[in-house]
Amino acid sequence: MISDPNKPKKLSANEGIKEESNYLRGSISESLLDDSTGSIPASDAQLTKFHGTYLQDDRDKRMSLIKEKKEKAFSFMIRVRVPGGVCTPQQWIGIDDLSGKFADGTLKLTTRQAFQLHGILKRNLKQTMKEINDTLLDTLAACGDVNRNVMSPANPFESELHGQALDIAQQIHDHLTPQTSAYAEIWLDGEKTAIGESVVEPIYGKTYLPRKFKIAVALPPRNDVDVFSNCLGFVGIAEGDKIIGYNVLVGGGLGMTHGKLATFPRLADVIGFCTPEQVIQVSEEVVKIQRDHGDRSDRRHARLKYTIEDRGVEWFKEELNQRLGWSLEPTKDFYFESTTDRYGWNQDNDGHWTYGLFVEGGRLRGKAKAAVRQIAQDIDCEFRLTANQNLVIARVTTISKMAIEKILHKFEVTDSLSLSALRLNSISCTALPTCSLALAESERYLPTLIDELDDMIDKLGLRDESIAIRSTGCPNGCGRPYLGEIGLVGKSPGKYNLYLGAGLDGMRLNKLYRPAIPHEEIISELRPVLEDFSKNRFESERFGDFCIRKDYVKETTQGTDFHD
């Protein structure tokens, strides 16, 4: 137990903001009309997160503007919710249009199969929201203290099983979407509801959840959603061409705070099995347990993982079974091989083709962005966003396959399979210049680091060796750094904590190897480890496993052991 869950505590300020918001309305509408500033009040900035948008400022410009006694370069990030990563070519074109019309001209694919648009000015925020909804996508609950984008395997056409997994993910998403009409009122000019007459949130209640909540559906043997990092996970168990049910996982989450040993990444516990027909009820009741028992006093201690650490897994199972009115069945056997995406061309069971396009850092710009747009305009296909920040182009005929290859060649898009396996298994969060939490670079830095590492791994004969490298600008874990065989976490400008030893299957955390090292020393710290791996690994041994076997770091599966 890391804290006493029964000790009365003062509620956090955010709880008061939610309580007084009239189901997420606050004074957002009025704040948007104030053209004297590019910002909005702090209370409204907390509420707009529930609507899918964050207030940010350009930190590259911050100091010069302060010296000039000018307002910060405020703008908004909008996160577009894309359940299961499903996006039609028409929707892609619509979001692409908005990226140039109102945002900074780029598209960010996130680690939760969603879009982010950056650099939207306050005066354009409402219109951007409206036009996103015109594409039949939305942003409600893409952020905030609610269940967020539900993830599922990226290519539902890989088999009948993948389609079933996607279907259940979308059912969960629909069931847990907030019911407030505030979103339509504020952004879509919906009919206003009088104060006190708002729909009562049947699942969330008036103050929603203590913190964000994340759900993923995985299908063995590929764990491409990092299911153990989620608050709630479902692992599909198949017999033949049918998923007979799902193992239920609870209590995953990767965020922590530097210097706060009571905060740590945690892998979810497998607590039982349910049928597909029971998944929605299980999802609702797990969310309600966190609603009723999560810590509303300390937001750094407010995730489901801490509720479970404080009260125990057995308490949680008993509470869940009691609320369900029936008990979960015993867990079914399963295993995972990797968390990686499939790249290049792969043929589905029905003869169609699927192309996995690597998107470095999840950021599409320039020629690559133009190429994808032309594919969306010209080719009859379907798009899927992956949890590893990449893009899947699916349902492609043999004739269309040739047309896509011509488009990629025309725009000089690098063949994904020509890249090193290290680069293909890289993830980076946005970090600077827009994220207010970033302590160091991530998205702008990791490609340069991999350039240097590629020179080394080529010489060591490791170019085709899948090694997961993940980078974040702060310890909150948006890029899932604690599940990287090599993990980089920003500590201060130009300095990173270096972690090693996670499992490529997503079932083991990494461990601190070197603290607060300057970026110039990362290569020299990794070189002897990679050289040793090249010379002394066992056949088919993965890098993370090797780091454990050779005692570079200790094996870590329990979050409470992370800081040992």
BELCOR-V886431 format. One record per pair of residues at least 12 apart in sequence whose ideal C-beta (glycine too) atoms are under 6 Angstrom apart, sorted by sequence separation. I is the first residue (numbers start at 1). J is the second residue. D is the distance in Angstrom with one decimal. If there is no record, write none. Layout:
i = <I/I>
j = <J/J>
d = <D/D>
This chain:
i = <61/153/181/234/235/381/382/431/487/31/152/253/294/343/382/429/430/499/500/533/103/104/152/216/290/293/342/381/428/470/475/57/58/103/104/215/252/341/343/381/428/469/497/498/28/57/103/214/233/252/468/474/498/27/57/103/152/214/215/216/217/218/219/251/468/469/470/471/472/473/485/26/99/102/213/232/250/251/428/467/484/497/56/150/249/250/483/498/95/179/26/55/56/249/250/379/495/102/150/179/230/24/53/54/150/229/247/248/483/487/495/529/228/248/494/53/229/379/446/491/494/17/21/24/52/102/247/248/52/362/423/482/85/245/246/482/17/147/245/375/442/98/245/289/359/442/82/359/442/14/82/146/358/359/375/81/98/374/440/80/248/357/420/439/39/79/80/114/233/285/438/439/38/141/356/371/438/468/79/112/141/263/371/437/113/285/355/389/504/77/78/112/228/266/285/437/228/354/371/504/513/77/94/370/425/503/371/431/502/511/140/172/257/352/353/420/421/425/426/427/428/429/501/511/75/76/91/269/352/367/421/75/341/367/368/421/422/511/75/91/271/501/341/500/501/509/169/353/76/168/341/429/508/253/429/440/428/439/80/165/253/427/500/501/251/439/440/500/165/232/251/274/272/273/80/81/251/272/81/129/161/273/358/485/80/272/273/485/78/81/126/270/146/79/145/79/145/148/150/151/152/145/147/148/153/358/83/361/81/84/85/460/165/452/344/462/231/343/344/151/343/460/467/161/164/160/203/209/343/84/161/209/361/38/210/247/84/210/247/340/84/210/52/83/360/52/83/52/211/210/211/32/49/50/49/237/235/175/168/172/223/226/220/221/224/220/221/223/224/340/51/24/23/25/29/24/28/23/225/224/338/339/336/22/23/22/19/18/18/158/159/157/15/155/258/265/256/255/255/254/254/254/155/154/154/151/155/157/154/155/265/109/229/109/108/226/108/106/107/226/106/2/113/113/109/111/96/111/228/228/109/226/15/223/93/223/92/11/12/11/10/12/89/9/92/266/265/264/87/264/85/85/261/82/5/5/2/3/1/118/59/60/59/58/56>
j = <73/165/193/246/247/393/394/443/499/44/165/266/307/356/395/442/443/512/513/546/117/118/166/230/304/307/356/395/442/484/489/72/73/118/119/230/267/356/358/396/443/484/512/513/44/73/119/230/249/268/484/490/514/44/74/120/169/231/232/233/234/235/236/268/485/486/487/488/489/490/502/44/117/120/231/250/268/269/446/485/502/515/75/169/268/269/502/517/115/199/47/76/77/270/271/400/516/124/172/201/252/47/76/77/173/252/270/271/506/510/518/552/252/272/518/78/254/404/471/516/519/43/47/50/78/128/273/274/79/389/450/509/113/273/274/510/46/176/274/404/471/128/275/319/389/472/113/390/473/46/114/178/390/391/407/114/131/407/473/114/282/391/454/473/74/114/115/149/268/320/473/474/74/177/392/407/474/504/116/149/178/300/408/474/151/323/393/427/542/116/117/151/267/305/324/476/268/394/411/544/553/118/135/411/466/544/413/473/544/553/183/215/300/395/396/463/464/468/469/470/471/472/544/554/119/120/135/313/396/411/465/120/386/412/413/466/467/556/121/137/317/547/388/547/548/556/217/401/125/217/390/478/557/303/479/490/479/490/132/217/305/479/552/553/304/492/493/553/219/286/305/328/328/329/137/138/308/329/139/187/219/331/416/543/139/331/332/544/139/142/187/331/208/142/208/143/209/212/215/216/217/211/213/214/219/424/150/428/149/152/154/530/236/523/416/534/304/416/417/225/417/534/543/238/243/241/284/290/424/166/243/291/443/122/294/331/169/295/332/425/170/296/139/170/447/142/173/143/302/302/303/126/143/144/144/332/334/280/279/283/336/339/334/336/339/336/337/339/341/466/183/180/180/182/186/182/186/182/387/387/504/506/505/195/198/198/207/207/208/348/349/348/207/354/475/482/475/476/477/477/480/482/384/384/386/387/392/394/392/394/509/359/480/362/362/480/363/363/364/483/365/262/385/387/385/387/373/389/506/507/389/506/296/505/376/506/376/296/297/297/297/299/376/297/383/559/559/559/383/562/384/385/563/385/310/311/309/310/310/434/432/433/433/433/434>
d = <4.6/5.4/5.5/3.9/4.2/5.4/4.7/5.7/3.5/4.8/5.0/5.7/5.2/4.1/4.7/5.0/5.5/5.7/4.5/5.1/4.1/5.1/4.7/4.4/4.7/5.4/4.8/5.4/4.6/3.3/5.4/4.0/4.0/5.8/3.5/5.9/5.6/5.5/5.9/5.1/4.5/5.7/5.9/5.0/5.0/5.4/5.1/4.6/3.6/3.4/5.0/5.3/4.4/5.8/5.0/5.3/3.6/5.0/4.7/5.2/4.7/5.1/4.5/5.0/4.7/4.3/5.5/4.2/5.5/4.2/5.3/5.1/5.7/5.2/5.0/5.7/5.7/5.3/4.3/5.3/5.6/5.3/5.9/4.7/3.8/5.9/4.9/5.9/5.5/5.2/4.4/6.0/5.5/5.3/5.8/5.1/4.8/4.5/5.0/5.6/4.8/5.5/5.0/4.6/4.3/4.8/5.5/5.5/5.7/5.0/5.6/6.0/5.1/5.3/5.8/4.8/5.3/6.0/4.5/4.5/5.4/4.9/5.5/4.9/6.0/4.6/5.4/5.9/5.1/3.1/5.1/5.3/3.4/5.5/5.9/5.7/5.2/4.2/5.8/5.8/4.7/5.8/4.6/5.7/5.8/5.5/5.7/5.1/4.1/5.8/4.9/5.7/5.6/5.7/5.6/6.0/5.8/5.2/5.2/5.9/6.0/4.5/5.0/6.0/4.8/5.6/4.0/4.9/5.4/5.9/3.5/5.0/3.7/6.0/5.6/5.5/5.5/5.8/5.2/4.6/5.5/5.6/5.8/4.6/5.2/4.4/4.4/5.9/5.0/5.8/4.6/5.9/4.4/4.2/5.7/6.0/4.9/4.7/3.7/5.9/5.6/5.2/3.6/5.6/5.5/5.4/4.9/2.9/5.1/3.7/4.7/5.9/5.5/5.2/4.2/5.0/5.3/4.5/5.0/4.5/4.5/4.6/5.1/5.6/4.8/4.6/4.7/5.1/6.0/4.3/5.7/5.8/5.2/5.7/5.3/4.6/5.1/5.0/5.8/5.7/5.2/4.2/4.9/4.6/5.3/4.5/4.5/4.8/5.3/5.9/5.1/4.1/5.5/4.7/4.0/3.0/5.5/4.1/5.8/5.0/4.2/4.8/5.6/4.3/5.7/5.6/5.8/5.0/4.8/5.2/4.7/5.8/2.7/4.3/5.3/5.9/4.0/6.0/5.9/4.0/5.8/5.6/4.1/4.8/5.6/6.0/5.3/3.9/5.9/4.2/5.9/5.2/5.6/3.9/4.6/5.7/4.5/6.0/4.9/4.1/4.5/5.6/4.5/5.7/5.0/5.5/5.3/4.6/5.2/4.2/5.7/6.0/5.3/5.5/5.5/5.9/4.3/4.1/4.3/4.4/5.7/4.0/4.6/5.2/4.7/4.7/6.0/6.0/5.9/4.8/5.8/5.6/4.3/5.0/3.6/5.3/4.7/5.9/5.9/5.6/5.7/4.8/2.6/5.2/5.6/3.8/4.0/5.6/3.9/3.9/5.2/5.9/4.1/3.3/4.4/4.5/5.6/5.2/5.5/5.0/4.0/5.6/4.8/5.8/6.0/5.7/4.3/4.9/5.9/6.0/5.8/5.2/4.1/4.5/5.4/4.4/5.4/5.6/4.6/5.9/5.1/4.5/4.1/5.6/4.4/6.0/5.4/4.4/5.8/6.0/5.8/4.8/5.8/5.5/5.3/4.1/5.0/4.5/4.6/3.3/5.8/5.2/5.9/4.8/4.1/5.3/5.2/5.3/5.0/5.7/5.8/5.7/5.8/4.0/5.5/5.6/5.6/5.7/4.4/5.8/4.4/5.5/4.5/5.5/5.4/5.8/5.3/6.0/5.4/6.0/4.8/4.9/5.1/5.9/5.1/4.5/4.6/5.3/5.8/5.8/5.8/5.5/3.8/3.5/5.5/3.2/5.7/4.4/4.4/4.4/4.7/3.7/5.1/5.7/4.5/5.6/5.3/5.5/5.7/5.8/5.7/4.2/4.5/5.3/4.6>
